[in-house]
Amino acid sequence: MAKARVLIVSLVVFTFILLLASSFQAQVHANPDEYYVVVEYGSGELSRVTPAGTVTLIASGLSGPLHVAIDSSGNYVVTEDSSNRLSRVTPSGTITTIVSGLNGPNGIAIDTSGNYIVADQNGNKLFRVTPGGIVTLITGSDLSGPQGVVVDGSGNYIVVEDNTQLSRVTPGGTVTFIANVYSGPGVAIDNSGNYVVTEQSCNQLSRVTPGGAVTLITGSDLSRPTGVAFRGEPPARPPVGGIVMPTNKLEILAPYLALAGLIAAVSAVVVVKRRRT
């Protein structure tokens, strides 16, 4: 009889642990601060897209928006092809001009100094634009109609070219091939170091690994997407001692696992005392 009681108590404890683990794992995955920001050339809109594919509007009324980057204040910096200008959009949707009179600005990225790196598709060049609107040349060779650009953690420029190639450009100007993409032209980097690419002709958003593997994120609810930026929480700390589960999940579950262990210990003591009496 005592063994049966111990078995029942053990089953209850393990069920409790499993329910807690599944509940908190779902909460960790539903992170509201992680999303993609996409410009839509066809509608002149700036939209927010979650990793699950849900789309919401940020701003409208842009003039041929092509690409977008996120600055340190959380604003969105957008290149507008039809008006040849670089604009700033606040999270609430207010639009202001940074610089006008550009010659078909296309891709946009922000370096560690807060400058805007702009791809000049017609001249096969990359430019640096300060927040005050001063324009200087970075490089002008070995690219074929650069469109999208983003700066990686090593200071390299990841560029989408109009020949549907994704390339890496070092600060010294060396260009290397990463992958073929379907009619780019936007590119961003997520917390895992993957490249997120807009595929305008097929209204898709895709993910490309540094090794060149391509997978689909979403293929609906977008109108000719051209630019994309990624906003998300900082990368999780590296696993310790070979543990693969992200540290934040272990931190969440730890007190509940301890409580479950305490309940199991108390239950065992009670069963032993009853058996002796």
Secondary structure, 3 states (H helix, E strand, C coil): CHHHHHHHHHHHHHHHHHHHHHHHHHHHHCCCCCEEEEEECCCCEEEEECCCCCEEEEECCCCCEEEEEECCCCCEEEEECCCCEEEEECCCCCEEEEECCCCCEEEEEECCCCCEEEEECCCCEEEEECCCCCEEEEECCCCCCEEEEEECCCCCEEEEECCCEEEEECCCCCEEEEEECCCCCCEEECCCCCEEEEEHHHCEEEEECCCCCEEEEECCCCCCEEEEEEECCCCCCCCCCCCCCCHHHHHHHHHHHHHHHHHHHHHHHHHHHHHHC
